[in-house]
Each structure stands twice: as structure tokens, then as C-alpha cells.
């Protein structure tokens, strides 16, 4: 609820990494690892901002932020086929009105 993100190992109650205030204090609505690139994850905050984290590029801050200005986004889900080498990765966004939107991710954050 405060924008903090923690990375845990299954065998420990303490986080391996913790990013406080990673969304400028906005609650994190959804967080998901990329299906095609294991070091990348995406976070959606309550202000309809999507943060892209690539831990191989920068493990302190997100490498990109995208604001969805048109309407409030209430849910996010990633789609892709990890068994295929094409690196195609998409984000499905559910908006407050019930509309769905699919956006495709740049290859540099999607390719294995």
C-alpha cells in the first residue's frame, strides 16, 4: 500500500532486495515477472503508471515508466510464450470502464 516492493527467496522470511517508495508512495496494484525474460518485472500503481524493472540493467530503480493517461487502469496481466524465441511480450490492461487494451513491450525488455 505504500509503494514498496520486496523480492523474497522461498527459503527465507527476509527479503533479498527491497525497494522503498518505488512508486512515489502510490499503492502497487499488480506486479508480474516477464514471461520471456526472467530478470524483468512490471509493476502497476494506483495512478495508472507502469514501471519496468530490468534487474540486469539496474537493480536500484526502474528502467522505464509509462503513464496510461486516458483512463484509470485497475488490473494488469502479461502475455507471451516463453518457449518461443521470438521474445514477443504483451501487457493486457483492464480499465475502469471495462475496456481491455493490449500493449506490446519493446524487444530489449522481452527477448530472452
C-alpha positions as CSV (number, residue, x, y, z in Angstrom):
1,X,0.0,0.0,0.0
2,X,3.0,2.4,0.4
3,X,4.7,1.6,-2.9
4,X,7.3,-0.7,-1.5
5,X,8.4,-3.8,-3.5
6,X,10.2,-6.7,-1.9
7,X,12.0,-9.6,-3.6
8,X,11.9,-12.8,-1.5
9,X,13.6,-16.2,-1.7
10,X,11.2,-19.0,-0.8
11,X,13.5,-20.3,1.9
12,X,13.7,-17.1,3.9
13,X,11.3,-14.7,5.6
14,X,13.6,-11.8,4.9
15,X,13.8,-10.1,1.5
16,X,16.8,-10.4,-0.8
17,X,16.1,-6.9,-2.0
18,X,13.7,-4.1,-1.0
19,X,12.8,-1.0,-2.9
20,X,11.0,1.5,-0.7
21,X,8.8,4.2,-2.2
22,X,9.3,2.6,-5.7
23,X,6.1,4.2,-7.0
24,X,6.3,7.6,-5.3
25,X,4.1,6.3,-2.5
26,X,1.3,5.0,-4.7
27,X,-0.1,1.6,-3.8
28,X,1.1,-1.3,-6.1
29,X,-2.0,-2.7,-7.8
30,X,-0.3,-5.5,-9.8
31,X,3.2,-6.9,-10.2
32,X,4.3,-9.7,-12.6
33,X,7.6,-11.2,-13.9
34,X,8.1,-11.1,-17.6
35,X,7.3,-14.4,-19.2
36,X,10.1,-14.3,-21.7
37,X,12.9,-12.6,-19.8
38,X,13.5,-13.7,-16.2
39,X,15.2,-10.6,-14.9
40,X,12.4,-8.2,-15.9
41,X,9.2,-7.5,-14.0
42,X,6.4,-5.0,-14.3
43,X,4.6,-3.1,-11.6
44,X,1.3,-1.1,-11.9
45,X,0.5,1.5,-9.4
46,X,-2.9,3.1,-8.4
47,X,-2.2,6.2,-10.6
48,X,-2.1,4.0,-13.8
49,X,1.7,4.1,-14.0
50,X,3.6,1.0,-15.3
51,X,7.1,0.6,-14.0
52,X,9.5,-1.7,-15.9
53,X,12.3,-3.2,-13.8
54,X,15.3,-4.9,-15.5
55,X,17.5,-6.2,-12.7
56,X,20.4,-6.9,-15.1
57,X,20.4,-3.3,-16.2
58,X,19.7,-1.5,-12.9
59,X,18.8,-3.2,-9.6
60,X,18.1,0.1,-7.8
61,X,15.5,1.8,-10.0
62,X,13.0,1.0,-12.7
63,X,14.5,1.3,-16.2
64,X,11.3,2.8,-17.6
65,X,7.9,4.3,-16.6
66,X,4.8,4.5,-18.7
67,X,1.8,6.5,-17.7
68,X,-1.6,5.5,-19.1
69,X,-3.3,8.9,-19.2
70,X,-6.7,8.1,-20.9
71,X,-8.4,6.2,-18.1
72,X,-7.7,4.5,-14.8
73,X,-6.1,1.1,-15.1
74,X,-7.4,-1.4,-12.5
75,X,-5.6,-4.6,-13.5
76,X,-2.6,-5.8,-15.5
77,X,-1.6,-9.1,-16.8
78,X,1.4,-10.1,-19.1
79,X,1.1,-12.4,-22.0
80,X,3.8,-14.2,-24.0
81,X,5.2,-17.6,-24.9
82,X,8.4,-18.3,-23.0
83,X,9.1,-21.5,-25.0
84,X,9.3,-19.4,-28.3
85,X,12.5,-17.5,-29.0
86,X,10.6,-14.6,-30.7
87,X,10.6,-12.6,-27.5
88,X,7.0,-11.3,-28.0
89,X,5.6,-10.0,-24.8
90,X,2.4,-8.0,-24.3
91,X,0.7,-6.3,-21.4
92,X,-3.1,-6.6,-21.0
93,X,-4.6,-3.6,-19.2
94,X,-8.1,-3.6,-17.7
95,X,-9.5,-0.1,-17.5
96,X,-12.1,1.1,-15.0
97,X,-14.8,1.3,-17.8
98,X,-14.3,-2.4,-18.5
99,X,-12.3,-1.9,-21.7
100,X,-9.2,-4.0,-22.3
101,X,-6.1,-2.8,-24.0
102,X,-3.0,-4.7,-25.2
103,X,0.3,-3.1,-25.5
104,X,3.4,-4.8,-26.7
105,X,6.8,-4.4,-24.9
106,X,10.0,-3.4,-26.6
107,X,12.2,-6.2,-27.6
108,X,15.0,-5.2,-25.3
109,X,12.8,-6.0,-22.3
110,X,11.1,-9.0,-23.8
111,X,13.8,-11.0,-25.6
112,X,15.3,-13.9,-23.7
